[in-house]
Amino acid sequence: MKKIAVLITLAFFTGMGFSQEYLPTPQEIDAFYNTKTYVVLEDNPMLDYNIIVKEVMKKEWKLTPYDFISWAAFEDMRKDPKNSFLVLTKVNFEKDKTMATYKFVNLLLGGNYFGLSQMPALCSFPLSYYGVEESSYNYKLANLLRFVQNHVELIKAKPDIVSRNVFKYYNDNMADIKGKTLYVVQDELEPEVNSAARIKKVYPYRFRIVTREDIQDAIESRDPNIVYLHKVGPEGTRLNARCYKIIIGAADANLYYFDFHMINDKKPDGLLEKDFKKLSKG
């Protein structure tokens, strides 16, 4: 990971209380389709991400031609408006007293911008806390890149949602979860709902407590009947700040639920009983 602390202006997080200094215009969204997308590889050649992202791009990327570059090449190429970039960044949030740092995947447009944080972001999506093992997200990478593309297609077709709470749009899909099987990993659940018996008390629909390998299999087979939890939390690292709780379709890579809470003694790092109740009501 390039050792820079970046505050990306997150086009994806409209209306969620995050820094909102920039939103992509319809012209910039259209311009993306005429670019070549460069995937910026991590400087550490031993990281699994560099291997997995090459496999995933070959299978999943449909919107533009693409290639792979280094961070050094990115610095040389990022000012060309004919280029777009898929890049992992360290993200800090303004006025966040916890000083927590997250790892996001970003789809950025090139152009004559002073720095990385000024580049238009068509989509920015949380992968993990910075410093958490990459194994916490690598097995979901194919599905997450499907989502990035889906999101760009969505804001192209419906540019009006860029200027309002895009998560309200996605959370409108919540009721559809009831017709699918929800996959959750046990260590990503708060203690009050960390067993099948406890979940059934508050969530009467289909679910399974599974392994990460089960989720990976569902993603690879594009099972239309499965949605799964993508949880972003500190996972034993020192900083306790946001816990993101995102439910994604294994086949369509659609978002069915997005929320986050600040971690404290009453709200640990995991999907909460409160979330299951909210999902039950739809």
C-alpha positions in Angstrom: 0.0 0.0 0.0 1.4 3.4 -0.9 2.0 5.0 2.4 -0.1 8.1 2.0 -3.1 9.2 4.1 -5.7 10.3 1.6 -9.1 11.9 2.2 -11.0 10.9 -0.9 -14.1 12.9 -1.7 -16.4 10.0 -1.8 -18.9 10.2 -4.6 -20.5 7.0 -3.3 -21.3 8.3 0.1 -23.8 10.9 -0.7 -25.8 12.1 2.3 -24.2 9.8 4.8 -22.5 12.4 6.9 -19.1 12.0 5.2 -17.0 14.6 3.5 -19.0 15.7 0.5 -16.9 18.2 -1.4 -17.4 16.7 -4.8 -19.9 14.8 -6.9 -19.2 13.4 -10.4 -21.0 15.2 -13.2 -23.0 13.4 -16.0 -20.2 14.5 -18.4 -17.5 12.9 -16.2 -19.5 9.7 -16.0 -19.9 9.6 -19.8 -16.2 10.4 -20.2 -15.2 7.3 -18.2 -16.5 5.0 -21.0 -13.9 6.5 -23.3 -11.0 5.9 -21.0 -8.7 2.9 -20.5 -8.7 1.7 -16.9 -5.4 1.1 -15.2 -5.4 -1.1 -12.1 -2.7 0.2 -9.7 -0.9 -2.8 -8.2 0.5 -2.6 -4.6 4.2 -2.0 -4.2 4.6 -5.2 -2.2 5.0 -7.9 -4.8 4.2 -10.6 -2.1 0.6 -9.4 -1.6 -2.1 -11.8 -2.8 -4.1 -8.8 -4.0 -1.8 -8.3 -6.9 -2.4 -11.9 -8.1 -6.1 -12.0 -7.4 -7.0 -8.7 -9.0 -5.4 -9.8 -12.3 -7.5 -12.9 -12.3 -10.7 -11.0 -11.3 -10.3 -8.3 -13.9 -9.9 -10.9 -16.6 -13.2 -12.5 -15.5 -15.2 -9.6 -14.4 -14.3 -6.2 -16.0 -16.6 -5.3 -18.9 -16.9 -1.5 -19.1 -13.5 -0.4 -20.5 -10.2 -1.7 -21.8 -7.8 -2.2 -18.9 -4.2 -2.8 -17.9 -2.0 -3.0 -14.8 0.5 -0.4 -13.6 2.7 0.4 -10.6 2.2 3.3 -8.2 5.2 5.0 -9.8 3.5 4.8 -13.2 0.3 6.0 -11.8 1.9 9.3 -10.7 3.1 9.8 -14.3 -0.2 8.8 -15.9 -2.9 10.2 -13.6 -3.1 13.6 -15.2 -4.2 12.2 -18.6 -8.0 12.5 -19.0 -8.0 9.5 -21.3 -7.1 7.3 -18.3 -9.1 6.0 -15.4 -7.8 4.1 -12.4 -8.8 1.4 -10.1 -6.7 2.0 -7.0 -6.6 1.0 -3.3 -6.2 4.0 -1.0 -5.9 4.8 2.7 -8.9 6.9 3.7 -9.3 9.1 6.8 -12.5 11.0 7.6 -12.5 14.6 8.4 -13.4 15.5 12.0 -13.0 11.8 13.0 -11.4 12.0 16.5 -10.6 8.3 16.4 -8.1 8.9 13.6 -9.1 5.5 12.2 -7.8 4.6 8.7 -9.6 2.5 6.2 -8.8 0.8 3.0 -11.1 1.6 0.0 -11.2 0.5 -3.6 -11.7 3.6 -5.8 -12.6 4.1 -9.4 -11.0 7.5 -10.3 -10.9 9.7 -13.4 -7.6 11.0 -14.7 -7.1 14.7 -15.4 -5.1 17.8 -14.6 -5.7 17.6 -10.8 -3.3 18.7 -8.2 -3.4 15.5 -6.2 -5.0 12.1 -5.7 -7.7 13.5 -3.5 -8.9 15.9 -6.2 -9.4 13.2 -8.8 -13.2 12.6 -9.5 -14.3 9.4 -7.8 -17.0 7.5 -9.7 -17.2 4.9 -6.9 -15.4 4.4 -3.6 -16.1 1.3 -1.6 -14.8 0.2 1.9 -12.7 -3.0 1.9 -11.3 -3.1 5.4 -9.6 -1.2 8.2 -6.0 -0.4 7.2 -3.7 -2.9 8.7 -6.3 -5.8 8.7 -5.2 -8.9 6.8 -6.1 -8.7 3.1 -7.7 -12.2 3.5 -10.6 -10.3 5.0 -11.7 -9.1 1.6 -9.7 -10.8 -1.2 -12.2 -13.7 -1.4 -15.0 -11.2 -2.1 -13.0 -9.1 -4.6 -14.7 -10.4 -7.8 -18.1 -9.5 -6.4 -17.0 -6.1 -5.2 -15.6 -5.2 -8.6 -18.9 -6.3 -10.1 -20.6 -3.9 -7.8 -18.2 -1.0 -8.8 -19.2 -1.5 -12.4 -22.9 -1.8 -11.5 -22.8 1.4 -9.6 -21.2 3.3 -12.5 -23.9 1.9 -14.8 -26.5 3.0 -12.3 -25.4 6.6 -12.0 -25.1 6.8 -15.7 -28.7 5.7 -16.2 -30.0 7.6 -13.2 -27.7 10.6 -12.6 -30.2 12.2 -10.2 -29.3 9.7 -7.4 -25.8 11.1 -7.3 -27.1 14.3 -5.8 -29.2 12.7 -3.0 -28.8 9.8 -0.6 -27.7 7.0 -2.8 -28.0 4.6 0.1 -31.7 5.2 0.4 -31.9 4.0 -3.2 -29.9 0.8 -2.3 -31.7 0.2 1.0 -35.0 0.2 -0.9 -33.8 -3.3 -2.0 -33.9 -4.5 1.7 -37.3 -6.2 1.4 -35.9 -8.5 -1.4 -33.5 -10.1 1.1 -36.5 -12.0 2.5 -36.7 -14.1 -0.7 -33.0 -15.1 -0.5 -30.7 -16.9 1.9 -28.5 -14.6 4.0 -25.0 -15.9 4.5 -23.2 -14.6 7.6 -19.9 -15.6 9.2 -20.1 -16.3 12.9 -17.1 -14.1 14.0 -18.8 -11.2 12.2 -21.9 -11.3 14.5 -22.3 -9.6 17.8 -22.7 -12.1 20.8 -26.5 -11.6 21.0 -26.9 -13.1 17.5 -23.9 -15.4 17.1 -25.9 -18.6 16.9 -28.7 -19.9 14.7 -31.1 -20.1 17.7 -30.5 -16.5 18.6 -30.8 -15.2 15.0 -34.1 -17.1 14.6 -35.6 -15.1 17.5 -35.3 -11.8 15.6 -34.9 -12.9 11.9 -37.6 -15.4 10.6 -36.2 -15.6 7.1 -33.7 -18.0 5.5 -30.1 -17.6 6.7 -27.0 -19.8 7.2 -23.9 -19.3 9.4 -21.2 -20.2 6.9 -17.5 -20.1 6.3 -15.7 -17.6 4.2 -15.1 -20.4 1.7 -18.9 -20.8 1.4 -19.2 -17.2 0.5 -16.5 -17.4 -2.1 -18.2 -20.4 -3.6 -21.5 -18.6 -3.8 -19.7 -15.6 -5.5 -17.9 -17.9 -8.0 -21.1 -19.8 -8.9 -23.1 -16.6 -9.1 -25.9 -18.1 -7.0 -28.9 -15.8 -7.4 -30.5 -17.1 -4.2 -27.7 -15.9 -1.9 -26.8 -12.6 -0.3 -23.9 -12.2 2.1 -22.6 -9.8 4.7 -19.6 -7.7 3.9 -18.4 -6.4 7.3 -15.7 -3.8 7.7 -14.3 -3.6 11.2 -11.1 -3.3 13.2 -10.9 -7.1 13.7 -8.5 -6.9 16.6 -6.6 -3.8 15.6 -6.4 -1.0 18.1 -8.7 1.5 16.6 -12.5 1.1 17.2 -14.4 3.5 15.0 -16.9 2.6 12.2 -18.3 -0.8 11.6 -19.7 -1.0 8.1 -22.4 -3.6 7.5 -23.2 -4.2 3.8 -25.3 -7.0 2.3 -24.5 -7.8 -1.3 -26.0 -10.3 -3.8 -23.6 -13.1 -4.6 -24.8 -13.1 -8.3 -26.0 -9.6 -9.1 -23.6 -7.8 -6.8 -26.5 -5.5 -5.9 -26.6 -3.8 -2.5 -29.5 -4.8 -0.4 -28.4 -3.2 2.9 -25.9 -0.5 3.9 -25.4 0.8 7.4 -22.7 1.5 9.9 -22.3 2.1 13.6 -19.6 3.5 15.8 -18.1 0.7 17.9 -18.5 0.9 21.6 -19.2 -1.3 24.6 -22.8 -1.7 23.6 -22.2 -1.9 19.9 -19.3 -4.3 19.1 -17.5 -5.0 15.8 -20.2 -7.0 14.0 -23.7 -7.3 12.6 -26.0 -6.4 15.5 -29.3 -7.8 16.7 -30.7 -4.4 15.7 -29.6 -5.0 12.1 -31.4 -8.3 12.0 -34.6 -6.6 13.3 -34.3 -3.9 10.7 -33.9 -6.6 8.0 -36.9 -8.4 9.3 -39.1 -5.3 8.9 -37.6 -4.6 5.5 
